[in-house]
Amino acid sequence: MTIQPRIEEDGSPREKTDPISSCSQEYALDGRIHLNGNSLGAPRHSLIPELGHLISGQWARLQVRGWFQEGWLDLPRTVGDKLGALLGAKPGQIVVAGETTSTTLFNVLVAACRLRADRPVLLVEQESFPTDLYIAASVARLLDRRLAAVSRADLDIRLREHGDQVAAALTSPVDFRTGERRGIGETTALCHDAGAISVWDLSHAAGVLPVDLDANGVDLAIGCGYKYLGGGPGAPAFTYVPVRHQPDVDFPLAGWHGHARPFAMSPRFEPADGIDRARTGTPPVLSLAGLNHALDPLLEAGIEALYQRTRELGDYFLACLEESRPDLAKQLASPRDALRRGGHLAVRVADAERVEHELAERGVHVDSRPPDLIRFAFAPLYVTKDHIRRVVDIVTAVA
Ligand SMILES: *Cc1c(COP(=O)(O)O)cnc(C)c1O
C-alpha cells in the first residue's frame, strides 16, 4: 500500500524550498534511511578528508608539538564554545573533557552533591536512561545520601513538597523512551525555590531542541556527543557549568588537565579557574575532531530551525501513519502535540525487536526498546520527507 497523494502534495512544495532538507546529500547515508539519530547520527562525507588531514598533516608532521601548534590542547574548550551556541550558553561555560557520558555524569553529580553538603537526598527520575540511575545510585552510596527515584510525573511534586531535603535533582528534558518533554525552566525554578541544585542530562535534546541553559538558570548539565550532535561512535560528552558556580564546583575526577597549571607538575591539586576545572586528562583529539566537524552544519542551521524541522518531520510521519495504518498510529507512546516532544516518536508494536530487524533488512535504521517500543528519530539535517514516506510504506508492510 502506498501513501495517498494528498499528504504528498502537502509535504513537497516546502521540501523543495527548505534549505535544511537539501543538506542530506552532505551525509554518508549509504542509500539507507537513518531514523536513529537519537542513538548515533550519520557522518558527513567531509569527515574523511578532515580526519585524514589531522592524521597526515598534523599528527604525522608535528607529533607531540601538535598539542600546542594545532590547538589540540584547547579543543575541549573550542568544541565546548561551539556547543554553547546550540545550547544557549555564553562562551567559557561548556567543555568536552573527553569522558563518556557516564563518567561525565558521575563527575557532575558528585560535584552537585558537594555543593549541598548538608542535604540528604539525591532525586532522580525513575524513567531515566539506565546509566543515569546506576551512576546516581552509586554517587548516593559513595556520599552517604539517599537516592529517591520518583516517576517523571511526581518529580516536580516531590520538589514542591519535600524539596528542602534535596541536594540535587537529575532530570532530562526528553524522555528517552517516549520523547516526552519536561520544561527546563519550570523544573529548574522548582529546584531553586527548594534550594536544590538542578542537574540536566541533555543527551536526547542536544542538537534538536532549544535548551537555553543560561536563560533557564540551569545549575549543571551534561550530554552525550554521539546522538543528534552526530559526533560519531563513542564521541565524548560535554559538561556545562555556568560562571556563577565555577569558583565553587569541586569535581571528584581531579585530573591534571583540570589543574590551574597542568605543566607545573605540582604534587598538589589546585583547580583551574573557569570551566577548565571540569577537564580531566589528555583529551581524545581524534574523537573531538569528529565532534567538532559534526557541529558546523548544526550551527549554520541554528537550533530554532533544527527544532522546527524536526517537528515538521515528526508530524509528517504521523500524518502518513494515520493515513495508511490508523491502528498503529493509535499505538503512539509519545505526545501527539509536537511541542510536547523532542526529536523522536515511539510507537508500540507487537514484537518490536522483530520489526526493527525487518526494517533494517529493508535499509531502514530505527531502534527498539523492550518490550514493545519502536523509536523513530528525525535528525533534522538528513532525514527527508521522501524518507518518511518510504519508511511508512515499509512499516505498513512489516508491523
Ligand atoms: C545515550 C545516553 C547515555 C550514554 O552514556 P555513555 O556513557 O555514553 O554510554 C547516558 N545517559 C543518557 C540519558 C543517554 O541518553
PDBQT file of the ligand as one rigid body, heavy atoms in Angstrom, charges set to zero:
ROOT
HETATM    1  C1  LIG A 401      22.971   7.878  25.475  1.00  0.00    +0.000 C 
HETATM    2  C2  LIG A 401      22.892   8.231  26.883  1.00  0.00    +0.000 A 
HETATM    3  C3  LIG A 401      23.933   7.897  27.755  1.00  0.00    +0.000 A 
HETATM    4  C4  LIG A 401      25.136   7.146  27.249  1.00  0.00    +0.000 C 
HETATM    5  O1  LIG A 401      26.170   7.025  28.159  1.00  0.00    +0.000 OA
HETATM    6  P1  LIG A 401      27.590   6.574  27.643  1.00  0.00    +0.000 P 
HETATM    7  O2  LIG A 401      28.462   6.635  28.828  1.00  0.00    +0.000 OA
HETATM    8  O3  LIG A 401      27.990   7.491  26.534  1.00  0.00    +0.000 OA
HETATM    9  O4  LIG A 401      27.442   5.170  27.122  1.00  0.00    +0.000 OA
HETATM   10  C5  LIG A 401      23.786   8.283  29.067  1.00  0.00    +0.000 A 
HETATM   11  N1  LIG A 401      22.692   8.940  29.508  1.00  0.00    +0.000 NA
HETATM   12  C6  LIG A 401      21.686   9.254  28.683  1.00  0.00    +0.000 A 
HETATM   13  C7  LIG A 401      20.490   9.983  29.205  1.00  0.00    +0.000 C 
HETATM   14  C8  LIG A 401      21.753   8.908  27.354  1.00  0.00    +0.000 A 
HETATM   15  O5  LIG A 401      20.753   9.232  26.537  1.00  0.00    +0.000 OA
ENDROOT
TORSDOF 0
